[in-house]
Amino acid sequence: MRPVYRVLIRILAPLAAAVTLLRAIRDPAYRSGFAERFGLGPPRAAGAAIWLHAVSLGEVAAAVPLVRALRERHPGYGLVITTATPTGRAKARSSFGDGADVRYLPYDTPRAVARFLDRVRPTLGVIMETELWPTLFEACSRRRIPLVLASARLSARSVARYRRGGALIRDLFGPGVAIAAQSEADAERFRQIGADPARTCVLGNVKFDLEIDPDLPSRASALRAGDLGARPIWVAGSTHAGEEQAVLDAHRELLRTVPDALLVLAPRHPPRFDAVAALLDAAGWRYVRRSRDGPAASSVPVLLLDTIGELALYYAAADAAFVGGSLVPVGGHNLLEPAAVGVPVLTGPSIDNGREVAALLTTAGAARIVADSVELAAQLARWLTDPAERTRIGAIGRRMVAMQRGSVARLVEWLDPWLDPGHGDRPIPRQ
């Protein structure tokens, strides 16, 4: 399988580069750092370094508390942050400033990976969630660079796909690779595809340790008092192609019951902002775009959130939230962002990316799963007309997030043997 993979990746990498260049025509952010995708870029300054990979915006945001904890516990190490998307890169640069070397992870070709490792020279690699790249793992193994999959997750559907990779996937989990899984179910799935049980443990989900800006409540109150006004507001966050139509169908039905309701529609990917605007135009919706229009007047039923980094603020200002990627077969996105600020949460049935989180919140009563636009509209109508019930449900969500915190502290302690030569070996802890 490995020779076949090497041939395929050499074919696919130029195609991926071509797609990136095409995207750069519409979005200049794709041009910046393009050479880094081939392992190029300036060499890192001398000294030991921790390399952390977070594939996109959500993973980078989740990694912020972990990076800060690593800085405090191991100040002698430099930090290298890699990501795969412009939004992730921008988030890393805004979050870590000059305190981290931020780059794109290279394509998984032997030369690109070698150039990357030659320039970065990491002491330890920490990969958030699930990014299994055979060439990268093999190169790290040859160079004796340990790799840790942190807050690792693996869906049941992915197990079957990875198993078809045979030895190519099993060989990824050599002596230098350890797994810190989100849950026991995730840990067992990693064992099923070849992870060594002796180097696989459960330390929880770092997303529960998300940092909330202390000023967020006051900023959200100001947003409501100013731009949004005193009317029922719901956010459809991180939506995908095919999902916005269902959201708009639900909003149209909701307006029959709650005629002054405002939908804040936030597509997941910036390149789709214009496409969603075109969808609104074609359907005859009155709407404003956050990036260029003024406040949403009381007669405007939709606000298109076409900016980066403001979704948390709008969640905090909302009365209810729907988290996208869940009414289409994507696997869902982070339910904890609205729950942590006390907002009742709705999600569709596609929740493979966070099944345990969804189960925790729905069992506690902080979230609901809806099958389609009809159920979405009905649940929104119930919540938006019952302030007391919204407050009760929001308080449950906030409490559940607070109770699950602590994964970052456990993970940082668990990494000590790799980063402190005097620490010595010790058994992998259990949660």
C-alpha positions as CSV (number, residue, x, y, z in Angstrom):
1,M,0.0,0.0,0.0
2,R,2.8,2.4,0.8
3,P,4.2,2.5,-2.8
4,V,0.7,3.1,-4.1
5,Y,0.2,5.9,-1.6
6,R,3.4,7.6,-2.6
7,V,2.3,7.6,-6.3
8,L,-1.1,8.9,-5.4
9,I,0.1,11.7,-3.2
10,R,2.6,12.9,-5.8
11,I,-0.4,13.1,-8.2
12,L,-2.8,14.7,-5.7
13,A,-0.4,17.3,-4.3
14,P,-0.2,19.3,-7.5
15,L,-3.9,19.1,-7.9
16,A,-4.4,20.4,-4.4
17,A,-2.0,23.2,-5.2
18,A,-3.9,24.1,-8.3
19,V,-7.2,24.2,-6.4
20,T,-5.5,26.6,-3.8
21,L,-4.3,28.9,-6.6
22,L,-7.8,29.0,-8.1
23,R,-9.3,29.9,-4.7
24,A,-6.6,32.6,-4.4
25,I,-8.3,34.3,-7.4
26,R,-11.4,35.0,-5.3
27,D,-9.7,35.1,-1.9
28,P,-6.2,36.6,-1.6
29,A,-5.7,34.9,1.8
30,Y,-4.9,31.7,-0.1
31,R,-1.9,33.4,-1.7
32,S,-0.1,34.1,1.6
33,G,2.3,31.4,2.7
34,F,1.7,29.3,-0.5
35,A,5.3,28.1,-0.6
36,E,4.9,26.7,3.0
37,R,2.6,24.0,1.5
38,F,5.7,22.6,-0.1
39,G,7.8,22.7,3.1
40,L,9.5,26.0,2.2
41,G,9.8,29.0,4.3
42,P,12.6,30.4,6.6
43,P,14.3,28.1,9.1
44,R,13.1,28.4,12.6
45,A,15.4,30.0,15.2
46,A,17.7,27.6,17.0
47,G,16.6,25.8,20.1
48,A,14.1,23.1,21.2
49,A,10.6,23.5,20.0
50,I,7.1,22.1,20.4
51,W,5.2,21.7,17.1
52,L,1.4,21.8,17.3
53,H,-0.8,21.1,14.3
54,A,-4.5,22.3,14.3
55,V,-6.1,21.7,10.9
56,S,-8.5,24.7,10.7
57,L,-10.1,27.5,12.6
58,G,-12.1,25.4,15.0
59,E,-9.1,23.3,16.0
60,V,-6.8,26.4,16.4
61,A,-9.4,28.0,18.6
62,A,-9.6,24.9,20.8
63,A,-5.8,24.7,21.0
64,V,-5.4,28.3,22.4
65,P,-5.7,27.2,26.1
66,L,-3.3,24.3,25.4
67,V,-0.7,26.5,23.8
68,R,-0.8,29.0,26.7
69,A,-0.5,26.1,29.2
70,L,2.5,24.7,27.4
71,R,4.2,28.2,27.3
72,E,3.7,28.5,31.1
73,R,4.9,24.9,31.9
74,H,7.8,24.8,29.4
75,P,9.0,28.3,28.8
76,G,12.3,27.1,27.4
77,Y,10.7,25.7,24.3
78,G,9.8,27.6,21.1
79,L,6.4,27.0,19.6
80,V,5.5,26.1,16.0
81,I,1.9,26.2,15.0
82,T,0.8,24.6,11.7
83,T,-2.6,24.6,10.1
84,A,-4.2,23.9,6.7
85,T,-6.6,26.8,6.1
86,P,-6.2,30.6,5.8
87,T,-8.8,31.1,8.5
88,G,-6.8,28.8,10.8
89,R,-3.6,30.6,10.0
90,A,-5.1,34.0,10.7
91,K,-6.6,32.8,14.0
92,A,-3.2,31.3,15.0
93,R,-1.4,34.6,14.2
94,S,-3.9,36.7,16.0
95,S,-4.0,34.4,19.1
96,F,-0.2,33.8,19.5
97,G,1.4,36.8,17.9
98,D,5.2,36.8,17.8
99,G,5.2,34.0,20.4
100,A,4.8,31.3,17.8
101,D,6.1,30.5,14.4
102,V,2.9,30.0,12.3
103,R,3.0,28.0,9.1
104,Y,1.0,25.8,6.8
105,L,1.5,22.0,7.2
106,P,3.1,20.8,3.9
107,Y,1.5,18.4,1.5
108,D,2.3,14.8,2.4
109,T,5.0,14.3,-0.2
110,P,8.5,13.1,0.9
111,R,10.3,16.2,-0.3
112,A,7.8,18.7,1.1
113,V,7.8,16.9,4.5
114,A,11.6,16.7,4.6
115,R,11.9,20.4,3.9
116,F,9.4,21.2,6.6
117,L,11.1,19.1,9.2
118,D,14.6,20.4,8.2
119,R,13.3,24.0,8.8
120,V,11.3,23.4,11.9
121,R,13.3,20.7,13.8
122,P,10.7,20.0,16.4
123,T,11.4,18.2,19.7
124,L,7.8,16.9,19.9
125,G,4.8,17.0,17.6
126,V,1.3,17.5,19.0
127,I,-1.5,16.9,16.4
128,M,-5.0,18.0,17.4
129,E,-7.8,15.5,16.9
130,T,-7.3,13.3,13.9
131,E,-4.7,14.0,11.1
132,L,-3.1,10.8,9.9
133,W,-0.5,11.5,7.2
134,P,1.6,8.4,6.3
135,T,4.6,10.3,4.9
136,L,4.8,12.8,7.8
137,F,4.5,10.0,10.4
138,E,7.1,7.9,8.7
139,A,9.5,10.9,8.5
140,C,9.0,11.7,12.2
141,S,9.7,8.1,13.1
142,R,13.0,8.1,11.1
143,R,14.1,11.3,12.8
144,R,12.9,10.1,16.3
145,I,10.4,12.9,16.7
146,P,7.6,11.7,19.0
147,L,4.1,12.4,17.9
148,V,1.1,12.8,20.2
149,L,-2.5,12.8,18.9
150,A,-4.1,15.2,21.4
151,S,-7.9,15.4,22.1
152,A,-8.0,12.6,19.5
153,R,-11.3,11.5,18.1
154,L,-12.3,8.8,15.5
155,S,-15.8,8.1,14.3
156,A,-17.2,4.6,13.9
157,R,-17.5,5.3,10.2
158,S,-13.9,6.3,9.9
159,V,-12.7,3.0,11.4
160,A,-13.9,1.1,8.4
161,R,-12.3,3.5,6.0
162,Y,-8.9,3.4,7.8
163,R,-9.0,-0.4,8.1
164,R,-9.2,-0.6,4.3
165,G,-5.7,1.1,4.4
166,G,-4.3,-2.1,5.9
167,A,-0.6,-1.9,6.8
168,L,-0.3,1.7,5.6
169,I,-2.5,2.8,8.5
170,R,-1.3,0.2,11.1
171,D,2.3,1.2,10.5
172,L,1.5,4.8,11.5
173,F,1.3,3.8,15.1
174,G,4.9,3.0,15.8
175,P,6.7,3.3,19.1
176,G,7.0,7.1,18.8
177,V,3.2,7.7,18.5
178,A,0.9,8.1,21.5
179,I,-2.9,8.8,21.6
180,A,-4.6,11.0,24.1
181,A,-8.2,10.3,23.2
182,Q,-11.3,12.3,24.0
183,S,-13.3,9.3,25.2
184,E,-13.0,5.6,25.8
185,A,-15.0,5.0,22.6
186,D,-12.5,7.0,20.6
187,A,-9.6,5.2,22.3
188,E,-11.0,1.8,21.4
189,R,-11.5,2.9,17.8
190,F,-7.8,3.9,17.6
191,R,-6.9,0.5,19.0
192,Q,-9.0,-1.1,16.3
193,I,-6.9,0.6,13.5
194,G,-3.6,-0.3,15.0
195,A,-2.8,2.0,17.9
196,D,-0.8,0.4,20.7
197,P,-3.0,0.0,23.8
198,A,0.0,0.7,26.0
199,R,0.4,4.2,24.4
200,T,-3.4,5.0,24.2
201,C,-5.2,6.7,27.0
202,V,-8.3,8.9,27.7
203,L,-7.7,12.5,28.7
204,G,-10.8,14.2,27.6
205,N,-11.7,16.9,25.1
206,V,-9.7,20.1,25.2
207,K,-12.7,22.0,23.7
208,F,-14.3,22.0,27.1
209,D,-11.5,24.3,28.2
210,L,-12.4,26.9,25.7
211,E,-11.5,30.4,26.8
212,I,-14.3,33.0,27.1
213,D,-13.3,36.6,26.8
214,P,-14.3,38.2,30.1
215,D,-15.7,41.2,28.1
216,L,-17.9,38.9,25.9
217,P,-21.1,39.4,27.9
218,S,-20.9,43.2,27.9
219,R,-20.0,43.2,24.3
220,A,-22.9,41.0,23.5
221,S,-25.3,43.2,25.4
222,A,-24.0,46.2,23.6
223,L,-24.5,44.4,20.2
224,R,-28.1,43.7,21.1
225,A,-28.8,47.1,22.3
226,G,-27.2,48.7,19.2
227,D,-27.1,46.8,15.9
228,L,-29.5,43.9,16.7
229,G,-32.3,45.5,18.7
230,A,-34.7,44.0,21.2
231,R,-36.2,41.1,19.3
232,P,-35.9,37.3,19.2
233,I,-32.5,36.3,17.7
234,W,-31.2,32.9,16.6
235,V,-27.8,32.1,15.1
236,A,-27.2,29.4,12.5
237,G,-23.5,29.0,12.8
238,S,-20.9,27.1,10.6
239,T,-23.4,26.2,7.9
240,H,-22.5,24.3,4.8
241,A,-23.7,24.1,1.2
242,G,-27.2,22.6,1.0
243,E,-27.8,23.5,4.7
244,E,-28.5,27.2,4.3
245,Q,-31.7,26.4,2.3
246,A,-33.0,24.2,5.2
247,V,-32.2,27.0,7.7
248,L,-34.0,29.6,5.5
249,D,-37.0,27.3,5.2
250,A,-37.1,27.0,9.0
251,H,-36.8,30.7,9.4
252,R,-39.6,31.4,6.9
253,E,-41.8,29.0,9.0
254,L,-40.7,30.5,12.2
255,L,-41.7,34.0,11.1
256,R,-45.3,32.8,11.0
257,T,-45.1,32.4,14.8
258,V,-42.4,34.9,15.7
259,P,-42.8,37.6,13.0
260,D,-40.0,39.8,14.4
261,A,-37.4,37.1,14.7
262,L,-33.9,37.7,13.3
263,L,-31.7,35.0,11.8
264,V,-28.0,35.5,12.0
265,L,-26.7,33.2,9.2
266,A,-22.9,32.4,9.5
267,P,-21.5,30.1,6.7
268,R,-18.6,28.0,7.8
269,H,-16.2,28.9,4.9
270,P,-15.5,32.5,3.9
271,P,-15.3,31.6,0.1
272,R,-19.0,30.8,0.3
273,F,-20.1,34.1,1.7
274,D,-21.0,35.5,-1.8
275,A,-22.7,32.2,-2.8
276,V,-25.0,32.4,0.3
277,A,-25.7,36.1,-0.5
278,A,-26.7,35.0,-4.0
279,L,-29.0,32.4,-2.5
280,L,-30.7,35.0,-0.3
281,D,-31.1,37.3,-3.4
282,A,-32.5,34.6,-5.5
283,A,-35.1,33.7,-2.8
284,G,-36.1,37.4,-2.4
285,W,-35.0,37.7,1.2
286,R,-34.4,41.1,2.8
287,Y,-31.0,40.9,4.5
288,V,-27.9,42.9,5.5
289,R,-24.3,41.8,5.3
290,R,-22.3,42.3,8.4
291,S,-19.1,43.2,6.5
292,R,-20.5,46.2,4.7
293,D,-24.1,47.1,5.7
294,G,-25.5,48.9,8.7
295,P,-27.5,47.5,11.6
296,A,-30.3,45.1,10.8
297,A,-33.4,47.2,11.0
298,S,-36.5,45.7,12.6
299,S,-38.0,45.0,9.1
300,V,-34.9,42.9,8.0
301,P,-35.3,39.2,8.9
302,V,-31.7,38.0,8.1
303,L,-28.2,39.1,8.9
304,L,-25.5,37.4,6.9
305,L,-22.5,37.1,9.2
306,D,-19.8,37.3,6.5
307,T,-16.8,38.2,8.8
308,I,-14.2,36.1,10.6
309,G,-13.9,35.8,14.3
310,E,-17.3,37.2,15.4
311,L,-19.3,34.0,15.7
312,A,-18.7,33.7,19.4
313,L,-20.0,37.2,20.0
314,Y,-23.2,36.6,18.0
315,Y,-23.7,33.3,19.9
316,A,-23.4,35.2,23.2
317,A,-26.0,37.8,21.9
318,A,-28.5,35.2,20.7
319,D,-31.5,33.6,22.3
320,A,-30.9,30.2,20.6
321,A,-28.4,28.7,18.3
322,F,-28.3,26.0,15.6
323,V,-24.8,24.6,14.9
324,G,-24.3,23.6,11.3
325,G,-22.6,20.8,9.4
326,S,-25.3,18.6,11.0
327,L,-28.3,18.8,8.6
328,V,-25.9,17.7,5.8
329,P,-23.5,14.7,6.1
330,V,-20.5,16.7,7.4
331,G,-20.4,15.5,11.0
332,G,-21.3,18.7,12.8
333,H,-19.3,21.4,14.5
334,N,-18.6,22.6,18.0
335,L,-21.8,22.6,20.2
336,L,-19.8,23.9,23.1
337,E,-19.3,27.4,21.8
338,P,-23.0,28.4,22.3
339,A,-23.5,26.1,25.3
340,A,-20.6,27.7,27.2
341,V,-22.3,31.1,27.0
342,G,-25.6,29.9,28.2
343,V,-27.5,29.6,24.9
344,P,-29.8,26.7,24.1
345,V,-28.4,24.6,21.3
346,L,-29.9,22.8,18.3
347,T,-28.1,20.4,16.0
348,G,-29.0,18.1,13.1
349,P,-28.5,14.3,13.2
350,S,-25.1,14.4,11.6
351,I,-22.9,14.6,14.7
352,D,-20.0,12.2,14.1
353,N,-17.4,14.9,14.8
354,G,-18.7,15.3,18.3
355,R,-21.0,12.5,19.2
356,E,-19.9,12.3,22.9
357,V,-20.4,16.1,23.3
358,A,-23.8,15.9,21.7
359,A,-24.8,13.0,23.9
360,L,-23.7,14.8,27.0
361,L,-25.6,18.0,26.2
362,T,-28.7,16.3,24.9
363,T,-28.9,13.9,27.9
364,A,-28.6,16.9,30.3
365,G,-31.2,18.8,28.4
366,A,-28.9,21.6,27.1
367,A,-29.3,20.7,23.5
368,R,-31.8,19.1,21.1
369,I,-31.4,17.2,17.9
370,V,-33.7,18.1,15.0
371,A,-34.2,16.0,11.9
372,D,-35.1,18.7,9.4
373,S,-36.2,22.3,8.8
374,V,-39.7,21.5,10.1
375,E,-38.4,20.3,13.5
376,L,-35.9,23.2,13.6
377,A,-38.6,25.8,13.1
378,A,-40.9,24.1,15.7
379,Q,-38.2,24.0,18.4
380,L,-37.1,27.5,17.7
381,A,-40.7,28.7,18.1
382,R,-41.0,27.0,21.5
383,W,-37.7,28.5,22.8
384,L,-38.1,32.0,21.3
385,T,-41.6,32.4,22.9
386,D,-40.5,31.1,26.4
387,P,-37.8,33.2,28.0
388,A,-37.9,31.2,31.3
389,E,-37.3,27.9,29.5
390,R,-34.5,29.4,27.4
391,T,-32.8,30.6,30.6
392,R,-33.2,27.2,32.3
393,I,-31.7,25.3,29.3
394,G,-28.9,27.8,28.9
395,A,-27.9,27.5,32.5
396,I,-27.7,23.7,32.1
397,G,-25.3,24.0,29.1
398,R,-23.1,26.5,30.9
399,R,-22.9,24.2,33.9
400,M,-22.1,21.1,31.8
401,V,-19.2,22.8,30.1
402,A,-17.8,24.0,33.4
403,M,-18.0,20.5,34.9
404,Q,-16.0,18.9,32.0
405,R,-13.1,21.3,32.1
406,G,-9.6,20.0,33.0
407,S,-8.4,18.2,29.9
408,V,-5.7,20.8,29.1
409,A,-4.2,20.4,32.5
410,R,-4.2,16.6,32.3
411,L,-2.7,16.7,28.8
412,V,0.1,19.2,29.6
413,E,1.1,17.1,32.6
414,W,1.0,13.9,30.4
415,L,3.4,15.5,27.9
416,D,6.1,16.1,30.6
417,P,8.2,12.9,30.0
418,W,8.7,14.0,26.3
419,L,9.6,17.6,27.3
420,D,11.5,17.3,30.6
421,P,14.5,14.9,30.3
422,G,14.7,14.8,34.1
423,H,11.1,13.8,34.6
424,G,11.6,10.1,33.8
425,D,9.2,7.6,32.4
426,R,5.9,6.8,34.0
427,P,2.8,4.8,33.1
428,I,0.3,6.6,30.8
429,P,-2.5,7.9,33.1
430,R,-6.1,7.2,32.8
431,Q,-8.8,9.9,33.1
